[in-house]
Structures are given as structure tokens and as C-alpha cells.
Amino acid sequence: MSKSKYKKRDIYTLIKFAQADDTKALEELIRRIQRNIFTMFSYLTDKRQDIADLTQEVLLKMAKNIKSLKDISRFRPWLNQIVTNCFYDYVKKHAKYEKIELDNDKLLEIKDKIGCEPGEKCLFSEMEKLIKAALLTLPDNLRIVLILREYEGLSYEDIAKITDTALGTVKSRISRARIKLQQELKEFI
């Protein structure tokens, strides 16, 4: 099958082909999901090199274990489980060597874009930076559940399974994260 034919396939077909050792299907699957994974990690940590490394780690684990996925309709939660586990491993690893500290002044520094047209695009970009900076101030356990809920759109039940946390705890953490995020952004909303 030619490369262009893979681009026309839906993600579930690509998963089936990848499970049958079709490397071109796996390449196309990776191409489609890598930006989403990178973006998710960019909301979890502010270290660009670590974001790239974490993204690669998730893609490698996904490629290595795609055959173990029994129900392809559960691909997203399965992939989010890998992302969550990699992030928790990253936090544990870095907690041993250094305290992960965020330079809030650096994160909140927003430089004007020259010639930013239209004005809405520029405003959206600035708000996105403010929201990301506010997310990075949240404790890891609150940040991950909020991102899984709001960014990935997962159900509370899926988040509970992924984070290996009780459903009530997930709801509580999401609620606390939203409140803290609101407080962090109160001068802008």
C-alpha cells in the first residue's frame, strides 16, 4: 500500500494494521498523534527538551506495546495511560535529583508579537500562555487530572483508572484544580 493511502485511513484502521506489523501504518499513526502528545506534555512541564524526550518515550512505548491493545476503541485511554505513567516516572526521577521549580516570572513574561494580525489571534496566543503558566503552578496530581479531563476530554471514570485513584478523589482533584486555576487567572477573567 502506498504512503498516501495510509493518510486516507482512519486511526482505528491504522491501529489494526500496526498490530499486524505494518510499519507504514505505525509511522502514519505516530505522525498523527505525536503533536497531541507533545502538546499535552507542554501543559505538564515547562522544560522543552524534557517535553520532546517524554513525547518520544510515549511514542516508543506505544509502538512497542500496540499489539497488547485488545480493544482498539479504547486506544485514547490506553495512550493516555502511557502518557500519565511516563509523566509520573519523570516527576519521581526529577524529585530525587532536584526539586522541580518553575520560574513564574519567566512563564508569565509575554512578549508582543510584531505584526500580529488579526488582534484575536494575538489575544488568544497571550491567553494560552497565561493559562499554560497557571497550569504549571498546579501540583502535579491536580494538573494531570485537569488536563486529562479538559484537554483530552476523558470521563471521570477513565481518569480514575489511568491515575489509579478513586473516582471521588478524581472529582475532588479536578474541582480543586479548577478553583486554583481560577484564582491564578482571576485578574484576567
N, C-alpha and C positions, 0 to 999 in steps of 0.2 A: 504494500500500500504506500502511495507517495505521501510525502510530508504534508502537502496541502490538504489531503483527505483527512488527516488527523485533526486539523484545525476546525473542520466542519463537524466533528463528532462531539456529542455531549460528554460531560465529565464522567458519567456513570459507565458509558461505553469505554472510555479511556481507562477507567479503573479495571474493568473486566479484561481488556487487552493487556494491561500492565501485569495483572495477576497471572496471565498466560505467557509471561516472559517477553512481551513485545516492548522492546526498548524505545522505539519511536513513540509509542503511546505513553510510556512513562515520561519521556522527555517533554511531550506536549502537556501532560498533566502537571509536571513540575513548573513549566513555563506559565501555566495558568494560575497556579496557587502561590507562587513564590512572593509576589508583590503583597498579597494579603497577609502572609506570614510575617514578612519584613515590617509591614505597617503595624501589625499587632505588637511585635516586639518594640517598635519605636514608641509605643504608648506605655510599655513596661519598663524600659530603661533608656537612659539618655546617652549611653556610650555607643557611638555609631559603629565602631569596629566590633563590639560585642553583639550588636544587633545583627550584623552580617554573619558573624560566626554562629549565632544561635539559629538564624534562618537556615544556614547550611546544615547544621546539625539536625534540625527538624526534617529537612528535605531528605537527608541521607537515611534517617530512621524510618521515614515514611516509605522510601523506595525499598529499603531492606525488608520491611515488615508488611508490605502491601498484600502479600499472599495470605497473611493471617487475618485479614479483614473478612469476616464471614458475610455480613450484611452490608452491601455497598451503599444502601440508602443511609447508613449510619457513618458515612465517610467523614462528614464535617465534625461530628462529635469525637470520632476516633482521632482525627487530625488535631483537634483542639486539646485532646488529652495529651498527645505528644508535645504540643506547644507548652502546655501547662507544666508537664513533668520536666521539660528542658529548662523552663524558667525557674522552677523551684530548685533544680540542681544548680543552676547558675547562682541563685541567691545564696544557697548553702555554701557553695565553693568560695564565693567572694566574701561571705561573712567570716570565714576562717582567716582570711588574709588581710582584709581591710573592711572597715565599715563603709557601706555604700552611702556616700554623701552626695547630695545634689546641690549645685551652686544655683540657688534660686534666682539670684540677681542675673546670672548669665542666661538662665532659661527664660526669664521674663523680658530680657532685652530684645526689643523688636525694632529692627531697622526698616526704615521706609524703603519701599521698592521704587526705583526711579521709573517713571513712565508706566505705572501700574494702571491699566485700563481694563475694564471699567472699574469704578470705585467699589462695587460689590465684591469683586474678586479679591481686591486688596484687603477689604474688611474681613472677608471670610478667612483669608490666609492669616491675618493677625489674630482673629478669634481662635482659629485652630491651634496656633502656637500657645495662646493663653490657656486653652483647655488642656493641651498636652502638658504644659508646665504644671498646671493644677493637678492633673492626674499623677504626675511624677512625685508630688508631695504626699500622696496617699501611702499608707503602709502597704506592703506587698500583698497581704491577704485580702485587703479591700480592693486594691487596684485590679487584681486578676479577675475577681468575680464581677466587678463592674464592667470591665472590658469584654468578658465573655457574654455578659447579658446585653449591654448596649451596642457594642461594636459587632459582635458575632451573632447576636440575636438568639442566643441559646435559651432554652427553658430553665427554670429554677432546678428542675429535676436533673437535667443534663449537667448543669454546673455542679450540683451536689455530687454526682457520680465522678465527674472529671477531677474535682478537687478533693474527693474522698472526705466530704464534710456533710453533716446533717442538713436536711432541707431547711429547717428553721434557722440554722446558723448562716446558710447562704442568703436567705431573705434578710436577716439581720445585717449581715455584712454589706449587702447591696444598699440597704436603706442608710446605713452609717456612711457608706462611701458617697452616696448622693448628697447627703447633708453636708459632709466635709467639702465636697466639690462645690456645692452651692456657696458655702461660707468663703471658700477660697476665691470664688468668682463674683462675690456679691457686689463689688464696685463696678462690674461690667454688665450685670444683668438686672 
